[in-house]
Amino acid sequence: MTTKTTKTKSSLQEEQLPVSVPQEEDTVTFKRSHFYSVLVVLAFAVGILVGYIAWGFTTVPASSLPPVVIAASPVPTVIPTPVIYDIPTEGYPSLGPADAPITIVEFSDYQCPYCARWHEQTYKALMDAYPGKIRFVYRNYPLPFHQNALLSAQAALCAGDQNSYWQYHDKLFVEKGLMNDQAGTVLGADAYIKFAGDLSLDTKTFEECLTSEKYKQFVADDANSTANLPPENGEPAVGGTPTFFINGRRLVGAVPLSYFQQIIDPELAR
């Protein structure tokens, strides 16, 4: 018995192969899967190129780089040239040889506590350290807020009329407690006349000099003359007391002997 074979529709579809259309010889046919593969490769290559452009120039982390040190340009050190002052000395009270190699001019105030301290601690030691080599000149710079400075300066000059200027000069510093007490006491002529009596001066002559204000203008002119001196390093030549000029070199304050020696010794060695 012959068996009749029946093929289903699906079987027929599987057996029917697609008819290939003849292609031209110079045409390349790609399968879809090949096309996608090429796209993936191109995309990968483009990604690498973009990454290199974006990050290729900073591949080393900034934190791992050594710090950049920019050396500052050296600032030249300018040592200002000290001012050598020409301080007039003629006509003012002086002590020591006229031809001494060292001239020290002090601008001072008899009520100034720093002037009194310097007089006590340094003045005698300075003169003893250079016997016969210093001419010491005292000039007046009474500060306006010292109530006893102006009259005491006049009193010392009145004592000078009796050749006792330096004795009276020392006496005023000895009496610093009266000159500059905490109560701000204003000393009248009687106090200065008493000081003159303590030094055995002719008190009547002294009183006439003091009450006539013989030296009031002289003291004022002495202080005002400092305004004509050039400043040094932006500071007035005399801005306070005591201020010293050692052969014209300025030194300010109640400084010890060693400060004077630093100026005097090189001057003597010249």
KARA-V636055 format. One record per residue. N is the residue number from 1. RES is the residue in one small letter. PHI is phi in radians with two decimals (999 if undefined). OMEGA is omega in radians with two decimals (999 if undefined). D_CENTER is the distance of its C-alpha to the mean C-alpha in Angstrom with 1 decimal. Layout:
N | RES | PHI | OMEGA | D_CENTER
N | RES | PHI | OMEGA | D_CENTER
//
This chain:
1 | m | 999 | -3.08 | 131.9
2 | t | -1.47 | 3.13 | 129.4
3 | t | -1.61 | -3.11 | 126.0
4 | k | -1.67 | -3.10 | 124.3
5 | t | -1.56 | 3.14 | 120.7
6 | t | -1.98 | 3.10 | 118.7
7 | k | -1.72 | 3.13 | 115.1
8 | t | -1.37 | -3.13 | 112.7
9 | k | -1.12 | -3.11 | 110.6
10 | s | -1.20 | 3.13 | 107.5
11 | s | -1.16 | 3.12 | 109.1
12 | l | -1.14 | -3.14 | 110.1
13 | q | -1.15 | -3.13 | 106.6
14 | e | -1.22 | -3.08 | 105.3
15 | e | -1.40 | -3.10 | 107.8
16 | q | -1.39 | 3.14 | 107.2
17 | l | -1.48 | 3.12 | 104.5
18 | p | -1.16 | -3.14 | 102.5
19 | v | -1.50 | 3.14 | 103.8
20 | s | -1.40 | 3.11 | 101.3
21 | v | -1.52 | 3.14 | 100.8
22 | p | -0.96 | -3.13 | 100.9
23 | q | -1.82 | 3.05 | 97.4
24 | e | -1.19 | -3.03 | 96.7
25 | e | -1.16 | -3.08 | 95.9
26 | d | -1.60 | 3.12 | 92.3
27 | t | -1.87 | 3.13 | 91.3
28 | v | -1.81 | -3.13 | 89.4
29 | t | -1.79 | 3.10 | 90.0
30 | f | -1.81 | 2.97 | 87.2
31 | k | -1.36 | -3.13 | 87.7
32 | r | -1.05 | -3.12 | 85.4
33 | s | -1.14 | 3.09 | 84.0
34 | h | -1.15 | -3.13 | 83.0
35 | f | -1.09 | 3.12 | 81.3
36 | y | -1.12 | 3.13 | 79.1
37 | s | -1.10 | 3.12 | 78.2
38 | v | -1.10 | 3.13 | 77.0
39 | l | -1.07 | 3.13 | 74.9
40 | v | -1.07 | -3.14 | 73.2
41 | v | -1.09 | 3.14 | 72.4
42 | l | -1.09 | 3.14 | 70.9
43 | a | -1.08 | 3.13 | 68.8
44 | f | -1.09 | -3.13 | 67.5
45 | a | -1.14 | 3.12 | 66.5
46 | v | -1.11 | 3.12 | 64.8
47 | g | -1.07 | 3.12 | 62.8
48 | i | -1.12 | -3.13 | 61.6
49 | l | -1.11 | 3.14 | 60.6
50 | v | -1.12 | 3.12 | 58.7
51 | g | -1.07 | 3.13 | 56.9
52 | y | -1.15 | -3.14 | 55.9
53 | i | -1.12 | -3.07 | 54.5
54 | a | -1.28 | -2.98 | 52.6
55 | w | -2.13 | -3.02 | 51.2
56 | g | -1.14 | -3.09 | 51.9
57 | f | -1.60 | 3.11 | 48.5
58 | t | -2.30 | -3.09 | 46.6
59 | t | -1.28 | 3.12 | 48.9
60 | v | -1.70 | -3.14 | 46.0
61 | p | -1.00 | -3.11 | 44.2
62 | a | -1.08 | -3.11 | 40.5
63 | s | -1.16 | -3.11 | 39.7
64 | s | -1.57 | -3.13 | 41.2
65 | l | -1.44 | 3.09 | 39.2
66 | p | -1.18 | 3.14 | 36.2
67 | p | -1.10 | 3.11 | 32.8
68 | v | -1.54 | -3.13 | 31.6
69 | v | -1.86 | 3.12 | 28.3
70 | i | -1.80 | -3.11 | 26.6
71 | a | -1.22 | 3.11 | 24.4
72 | a | -1.25 | 3.10 | 21.1
73 | s | -1.14 | -3.12 | 21.0
74 | p | -1.08 | 3.12 | 19.0
75 | v | -1.59 | -3.11 | 15.9
76 | p | -1.10 | 3.11 | 16.3
77 | t | -1.47 | -3.13 | 13.8
78 | v | -1.86 | 3.10 | 13.4
79 | i | -1.64 | -3.09 | 13.2
80 | p | -1.11 | 3.09 | 13.1
81 | t | -1.32 | -3.13 | 16.4
82 | p | -1.14 | 3.10 | 16.3
83 | v | -1.40 | 3.03 | 18.4
84 | i | -1.75 | -3.03 | 21.7
85 | y | -1.51 | 3.01 | 23.0
86 | d | -1.86 | -3.06 | 26.7
87 | i | -1.70 | 3.10 | 27.1
88 | p | -1.06 | -3.13 | 30.8
89 | t | -2.18 | -3.10 | 32.5
90 | e | -1.19 | 3.11 | 36.1
91 | g | 1.57 | 3.12 | 37.7
92 | y | -1.96 | -3.12 | 35.2
93 | p | -1.00 | -3.13 | 36.1
94 | s | -2.43 | -3.12 | 35.5
95 | l | -2.42 | -3.13 | 36.5
96 | g | 1.92 | -3.09 | 37.4
97 | p | -1.10 | 3.13 | 39.0
98 | a | -1.12 | -3.11 | 38.5
99 | d | -1.79 | -3.14 | 38.3
100 | a | -1.07 | -3.13 | 35.9
101 | p | -1.20 | 3.14 | 33.6
102 | i | -2.09 | 3.03 | 30.5
103 | t | -2.00 | 3.10 | 29.8
104 | i | -2.00 | 3.08 | 27.4
105 | v | -1.88 | 3.10 | 26.9
106 | e | -1.95 | 2.94 | 25.6
107 | f | -1.70 | -2.95 | 24.9
108 | s | -2.48 | -3.09 | 25.9
109 | d | -2.44 | -3.05 | 27.6
110 | y | -1.19 | 3.11 | 30.6
111 | q | -1.67 | -3.08 | 29.8
112 | c | -1.19 | -3.14 | 26.2
113 | p | -1.13 | 3.11 | 26.2
114 | y | -1.25 | 3.07 | 23.3
115 | c | -1.14 | 3.11 | 25.3
116 | a | -1.11 | 3.12 | 28.4
117 | r | -1.10 | 3.14 | 26.7
118 | w | -1.10 | 3.14 | 25.5
119 | h | -1.07 | -3.12 | 29.1
120 | e | -1.29 | -2.96 | 30.7
121 | q | -1.68 | -2.97 | 28.6
122 | t | -2.17 | -2.99 | 27.6
123 | y | -0.94 | -3.11 | 29.6
124 | k | -1.15 | 3.13 | 32.9
125 | a | -1.07 | 3.12 | 31.6
126 | l | -1.16 | -3.12 | 29.8
127 | m | -1.16 | 3.12 | 33.0
128 | d | -1.24 | -3.10 | 35.2
129 | a | -1.25 | -3.09 | 33.1
130 | y | -2.32 | -3.10 | 33.8
131 | p | -1.08 | 3.10 | 37.2
132 | g | 1.32 | -3.07 | 38.2
133 | k | -1.95 | -3.09 | 35.1
134 | i | -2.14 | 2.90 | 32.9
135 | r | -1.83 | -3.06 | 33.5
136 | f | -1.83 | -3.08 | 31.6
137 | v | -2.08 | 3.13 | 31.3
138 | y | -1.81 | 3.06 | 30.6
139 | r | -2.21 | -2.97 | 29.5
140 | n | -1.60 | 3.03 | 29.4
141 | y | -2.44 | -3.12 | 26.6
142 | p | -1.19 | -3.12 | 28.2
143 | l | -1.31 | -3.02 | 26.0
144 | p | -1.13 | -3.13 | 28.0
145 | f | -1.63 | 3.04 | 27.8
146 | h | -1.76 | -2.98 | 29.3
147 | q | -1.20 | -3.11 | 33.0
148 | n | -1.90 | -3.02 | 34.2
149 | a | -1.23 | -3.04 | 31.8
150 | l | -1.21 | -3.09 | 33.7
151 | l | -1.22 | 3.12 | 37.2
152 | s | -1.16 | 3.10 | 36.2
153 | a | -1.13 | 3.10 | 34.7
154 | q | -1.17 | -3.13 | 38.1
155 | a | -1.10 | 3.14 | 40.0
156 | a | -1.10 | 3.13 | 38.5
157 | l | -1.20 | 3.05 | 39.4
158 | c | -1.13 | 3.06 | 42.9
159 | a | -1.14 | 3.10 | 43.2
160 | g | -1.09 | 3.08 | 42.3
161 | d | -1.11 | 3.11 | 45.5
162 | q | -1.90 | 3.11 | 47.3
163 | n | 1.00 | -3.11 | 45.3
164 | s | -2.29 | -3.11 | 43.5
165 | y | -1.02 | -3.01 | 40.0
166 | w | -1.25 | 3.05 | 38.3
167 | q | -1.16 | 3.12 | 40.6
168 | y | -1.23 | 3.06 | 39.8
169 | h | -0.95 | 3.14 | 36.1
170 | d | -1.17 | -3.12 | 36.3
171 | k | -1.08 | -3.13 | 38.6
172 | l | -1.10 | 3.11 | 36.1
173 | f | -1.29 | 3.06 | 33.5
174 | v | -1.12 | -3.11 | 36.4
175 | e | -1.58 | -3.08 | 37.2
176 | k | -1.06 | 3.11 | 33.8
177 | g | -1.11 | 3.09 | 35.5
178 | l | -1.39 | -3.09 | 37.5
179 | m | -1.16 | -2.98 | 34.8
180 | n | -2.46 | -3.14 | 32.4
181 | d | -1.41 | -3.07 | 34.5
182 | q | -1.16 | -3.12 | 33.7
183 | a | -1.38 | -3.12 | 36.4
184 | g | 1.23 | -3.10 | 34.7
185 | t | -1.11 | 3.06 | 37.8
186 | v | -1.61 | 3.13 | 38.3
187 | l | -1.44 | 3.09 | 40.0
188 | g | -1.59 | -3.10 | 42.8
189 | a | -1.06 | -3.09 | 44.4
190 | d | -1.02 | -3.12 | 46.7
191 | a | -1.11 | -3.11 | 43.9
192 | y | -1.27 | 3.08 | 42.8
193 | i | -1.13 | 3.09 | 46.5
194 | k | -1.11 | 3.10 | 46.9
195 | f | -1.01 | 3.13 | 44.1
196 | a | -1.12 | 3.09 | 45.9
197 | g | -1.12 | 3.11 | 49.1
198 | d | -1.04 | -3.13 | 47.5
199 | l | -1.69 | 3.10 | 46.8
200 | s | 1.10 | 3.07 | 50.3
201 | l | -1.47 | 3.03 | 49.4
202 | d | -1.27 | -3.01 | 51.9
203 | t | -1.18 | -3.14 | 50.9
204 | k | -1.16 | 3.11 | 53.0
205 | t | -1.11 | 3.13 | 51.4
206 | f | -1.07 | -3.12 | 47.9
207 | e | -1.08 | 3.14 | 48.7
208 | e | -1.07 | 3.13 | 50.0
209 | c | -1.13 | -3.04 | 46.7
210 | l | -1.24 | -3.07 | 44.5
211 | t | -1.25 | 3.10 | 46.6
212 | s | -1.41 | -3.10 | 46.9
213 | e | 0.98 | -3.09 | 43.1
214 | k | -0.98 | -3.04 | 43.6
215 | y | -1.91 | -3.10 | 40.0
216 | k | -1.08 | -3.13 | 38.4
217 | q | -1.22 | 3.11 | 37.7
218 | f | -1.06 | 3.14 | 36.6
219 | v | -1.16 | 3.13 | 33.9
220 | a | -1.10 | 3.13 | 32.8
221 | d | -1.14 | 3.12 | 32.7
222 | d | -1.03 | -3.13 | 30.8
223 | a | -1.17 | -3.08 | 27.9
224 | n | -1.20 | -3.11 | 28.1
225 | s | -1.13 | -3.12 | 28.0
226 | t | -1.20 | 3.14 | 24.3
227 | a | -1.13 | -3.12 | 23.8
228 | n | -1.52 | -3.13 | 25.0
229 | l | -1.43 | -3.13 | 22.4
230 | p | -1.18 | 3.09 | 19.9
231 | p | -1.26 | 3.07 | 16.2
232 | e | -2.27 | -3.12 | 13.8
233 | n | 0.95 | 3.10 | 10.4
234 | g | 1.43 | -3.14 | 11.1
235 | e | -1.85 | 3.06 | 12.1
236 | p | -1.11 | -3.11 | 15.8
237 | a | -1.00 | 3.05 | 17.6
238 | v | -2.25 | 3.14 | 19.0
239 | g | -2.00 | -3.13 | 17.5
240 | g | -2.97 | -3.10 | 18.9
241 | t | -2.21 | -0.11 | 21.1
242 | p | -1.43 | 3.01 | 21.6
243 | t | -2.20 | -3.08 | 20.1
244 | f | -2.03 | 3.00 | 21.7
245 | f | -2.23 | -3.09 | 22.5
246 | i | -1.83 | -2.99 | 24.0
247 | n | 0.85 | 3.09 | 26.0
248 | g | 1.56 | -3.14 | 23.6
249 | r | -1.60 | -3.00 | 20.4
250 | r | -1.40 | 3.08 | 18.1
251 | l | -2.48 | -3.00 | 17.4
252 | v | -2.02 | 2.97 | 16.3
253 | g | 1.84 | 3.13 | 17.7
254 | a | -1.42 | -3.03 | 20.7
255 | v | -1.53 | -3.12 | 19.8
256 | p | -1.34 | -3.10 | 22.7
257 | l | -1.00 | -3.07 | 25.0
258 | s | -1.02 | 3.12 | 23.3
259 | y | -1.15 | 3.11 | 20.3
260 | f | -1.19 | -3.13 | 22.9
261 | q | -1.09 | 3.14 | 24.9
262 | q | -1.13 | 3.10 | 22.1
263 | i | -1.73 | -3.05 | 22.5
264 | i | -1.19 | -3.07 | 26.1
265 | d | -1.03 | 3.07 | 27.7
266 | p | -1.10 | 3.11 | 26.6
267 | e | -1.14 | 3.13 | 27.8
268 | l | -1.20 | -3.12 | 31.1
269 | a | -1.40 | -3.11 | 31.5
270 | r | -1.16 | 999 | 31.4
//
